[in-house]
């Protein structure tokens, strides 16, 4: 399992690649924070202890998929593709 800033940067790069592929089909947002408290109540709302995480949220506001910890680009792309297909 990868850890640290380089892994975080890799996950963000993967997110940006997936976003570029699917941006015409959905909305994508990323939040970066140096300290967890900078995320406000986002972690509480998603019932997550700490980032990194990927939350796929449907148009009605419900969470379709929630991954905590580091995930690679292939998994991220599949999760997004599945969510868009199930709209």
HELIX and SHEET records of a PDB file:
HELIX    1   1 UNK A    5  UNK A   22  1                                  18    
HELIX    2   2 UNK A   36  UNK A   39  5                                   4    
HELIX    3   3 UNK A   42  UNK A   46  1                                   5    
HELIX    4   4 UNK A   73  UNK A   85  1                                  13    
SHEET    1   A 2 UNK A  53  UNK A  57  0                                        
SHEET    2   A 2 UNK A  63  UNK A  68 -1                                        
END                                                                             
